[in-house]
Amino acid sequence: MRRIAIVSADRVKAARRYSIIASLFPIDFLDVKGLETAPPSAETTLVVDFLGLTEDDLRSLKSALALGCGLSICVLDQRNRKQVFQAHEFGCQKLVDRRESLSALLATLRSVAGDYYEPNLSREFPDDIRSAVGSACRTLATVSLSAILGRDLPVSKLTDAAKNITETIAKEGVRSWLEAAQSHHSHSYRHTLLVTGQAVSFAIDLGLSKEQQMLVALSALVHDLGKVKIPLSILDKPGRPTEKEDAFIRRHPEFTREILKTNTHVPKSVVDVAVWHHEMMDGTGYPDGLKGNQIPFLVRLITLADLYSTLTEIRGTKSAMSPRQAIQEMARMPGKLDSNLFKVFKKSVLDTGYGRIRRKKNCHVGAGNDKQPSTHRHSCAPGALRDPGKPC
C-alpha cells in the first residue's frame, strides 16, 4: 500500500481539516517548507493543499519535486487559473476543487492509491474465505465512514457480514480465516479480523447456537469501533506508539460510547462489548472499572479473543508469541480474566489444534486450526448469552 502525504502551509491546521481522510488512510502531514530537507520518497502519493501557499512555498515545492518526489493530487480553487496552471506545471495528475466535499478527495485518493481496506489475498486461500474476508473488510470500511460522519451504523450490513463469517468458518475451519486475516497490510483491519475469527471459533467450540455465534461475530467486528477517531498513521504505526499516542489509543472505548450513544438500533450486548472489552474481572480494567459479574459473558469471551490475538500477531518490530506462550502469558493474569471461560479457551487453543501455527513467507504469524472447529460441548455454553450474570 502506498504511503500518502498531505503537504500544506500549516500541517497542524491541515490535520484538523483532513481528519476524516486520516481515519481512512494512514496520512503523513508535512509542512511545505520542510520538503527540501526531508522530501517524501518517490513511492509516496503526494497531496498538495494550495490553501495559503506563498510564492516561496511554491518554490520549495518545486525544489522538492526536482529531488524525485512525485506529485499526484492538488487540492485548489479551480476558478483560480494561476493555481491550476501551477498544478499542471508541477506535473499534478489529479485536481480536486476545494469547494467540493471531502468525498471528492477520498474518491480521488482511492483512484490513485487504491482502497486501503481491501485485502490482497493470494489464490491459495479457498474462494469462500477470500469472499468472506473481502466482504468483512468492505463492511468495516462502510461502518468506519458512517461512524466518522455521525451517521447511523449499517447494522443490516454488519449482520450479513457476521452471518457470512460464521458460516464460512464453520465450513472451512478457522485456520484459513486466520491466515487470510494475517496477510492484511493494515494492523487495524488485521486485528479486527483475527479477533472475529478467534471469537467465532471459540463460540462454536462452546456449542453456542448459530444465532449466538452471529452475535459474537457482530460484536467482534465492531469491538474497536472507537478507533475511527484515531488517525490510522497512529494505529498502523510500525513501531511502538509514544506515551501520548498510547494514552490517546486507550480512549477508544470512550469514543465508542460517544458514537453509539445515538445508535439505539445497535443491540445492547454489542454495545457492551465495544465499550467494555478492556474491563478486567478484578476491576483494574477501563473505562469503567467494572468487576466480576458486572461484566457480561459476551464481553468476557471477546476479551479473551482480543487479548490472545494481540499477543500472537506480529506488528512492526514486535515479535509474535506462540499460542502456548500467549496462553502462558494470559495464565499469569490471575483474577483478571474469567477463569472458567479461560480454562475452556486454553483447551480449545492447545488441545484441539486450534492454536497450531503455519509460518509462511511474507505472512504475519498467528494461530489457526487445520480442522473444522471441534463440536464438543461445555456445560456453561447453552444459556450463557441469555444469562450474562451467571458464571461459566
Buried (B, 14 or more C-beta within 10 A) or exposed (E): BBBBBBBBBBBEBBBEBBBBBBBBBBBBBBBBBEBBEEBBEEEBBBBBBBBEBEEEBBEBBBEBBEEEBBBBBBBBBBEEEEBBEBBEEBEBBBBBEBEEEBEBBBEBBBEBBBBBBBBEBEEEBBEBBBBBBBBBBBBBBBBBBBBBEEEEBBBEBBBBBBBBBBBBBBEBBBBBBBBBBBBBBBBBBBBBBBBBBBBBBBBBBBBBEEEBBBBBBBBBBBBBBBBBBBBBBBBBBEEEBEEEBEEBBEBBBBBBBEBBEEBEEBBEBBBBBBBBBBBBBBBEBBBBEBBEBBBBBBBBBBBBBBBBBBBBBBBEEEEBBBBBEBBEBBEEBEEBBBEBBBEBBBBBBBEBBBBBBEEEEEBBBBBBBEEBBBEBEBEBBBEBBEEBEEBB
